[in-house]
Amino acid sequence: MHHCKKFYGVGTIGEKGQIVVPIEARDELKIKTGDKFVFFGVGPMLHMIEVEKLNEFLEKVTTFSSQVDKIKKSVQEKIKESK
């Protein structure tokens, strides 16, 4: 996965609340017209994440969490058996 820490420029918020993303960012990150984003506020910072990328991340987290739960149950059973 590409983790880019780069300054792309300044965007502008228009009268209707629309954000203009700098063209270099759109090109490099392959952001197209119609792409949907989820916005999160963390303190004074605003983060935007493409919906598809967020869905992929949440699927991975859910799968990992399920695997951890299975391991946890297995360990707990082994502990009970050893008593």
Buried (B, 14 or more C-beta within 10 A) or exposed (E): EEEEEEEBEEEEEEEEEEEEBBEEBBEEBEBEEEEEBEEEEEEEEEEEEBEEEBEEEEEEEEEEEEEEEEEEEEEEEEEEEEE
